[in-house]
Amino acid sequence: MLMPSVLSILLFAAPDSDAGARLVALMPPPALDALSPEQHAAIESVLRDHMRTLMRKGKLAPVAPAGSANLQWPLQPVLGFAPFDYYGTAYFVDHDPRFPSSLQDYMCGERTYDLDTGYNHGGTDYYLWPYPWLMMDDDAVRIVAAAPGVIIERIDGNFDRDCAIQGNGGFNAVFVRQDDGLVAWYLHMKNGSVTTLRVGDRVAAGDYLGIVGSSGPSSLPHLHFQLEDASGAVVDPRAGACNEAPDRWTVFQPYESARIDALTTHSAEPEFVDCGVADGVPVHEDPHFRDRFAPGDTVWIFAAYSDHRNGDVTHFSLLRPDGTAFASWDFDLASQNLERPFYSGTGWDWSYALPADAPHGTWKVRAEFADSTYEHEFEVAAPALRGHSTHRRPAR
Ligand SMILES: [Zn+2]
């Protein structure tokens, strides 16, 4: 299952690197989605048509411009989801209308993309992380309405394991004409997951719309959230030096949010996949989670990062039940000599063999990173007591 890829997730190991770190996942791909000008025009035409009809029927409320930020967080992990976090932010709106390779995000940086087809990325991409396909198959993350409004289009029934931005069928999606007059696009949902509400039905902020998937022009399971005004012009809900429009999020989302999304232990190196389909068969990542080990076992430690930058040092320690350090090490992305100094997502593992006389009890792996401390506990016990991981429910 370990295949190198330049498209979505790069998979290669660096066992001889400074800190013994092995790179197992890297984000984001060069582009997460795409729409041709014709596809965009076709969507606009349907939306306008539906809005006219709904207005005639009195089902679209008059526009009430939002006086202040009105967008709630559109993702909701299912209860009991164990890692610290569940998504990465790949790309923002491209404010530079030129293409290709003329990029400007709301902070005047280049965390966005465009294509030679004339597509300038029109939304914000939130991808499932660190196990995009497994999390999609587990229905791990729901998409909920960011603001109240009326559904003006819903699309379901499309294949949802796409892993390229070209050559796919349509996406599954919900479009909401918000009460503030803006139209919100929620794209790439999982097949069969789209809300049963119909065109013309109202949604409140927080109402279920679907499950994050990879339908249509999409490289991996993610939500493309896009806002447009009545004229069909893209509205970027993030305010910054290169976007004068007001910030519309009620939850502040920093431009960079350096964090550890998952810190877990495993019986073997977590296996990542290049795509949600291999040789025509659905596949997903195999994390090999395990939280119980016996003396003599090898413990695999996995850490997934968001917004990981060269120079941000993590201090790791592997602690015995009495709190003393069995091992400790520092990790700096810069030591890995990757192509770029910054990635929206990285995944690394380290392995340690427990000695035959490893003390029984609750061990801890601890990571101190970006002013936060992350901990994961695991048990060391006699082999007879060893069970399977209870970290999360197993993959289907
Ligand atoms: Zn996108």
Residues whose N, C-alpha, C, O or C-beta is under 5 A from the ligand:
A	BS01	ZN	L32 D33 G123 T124 D125 H224
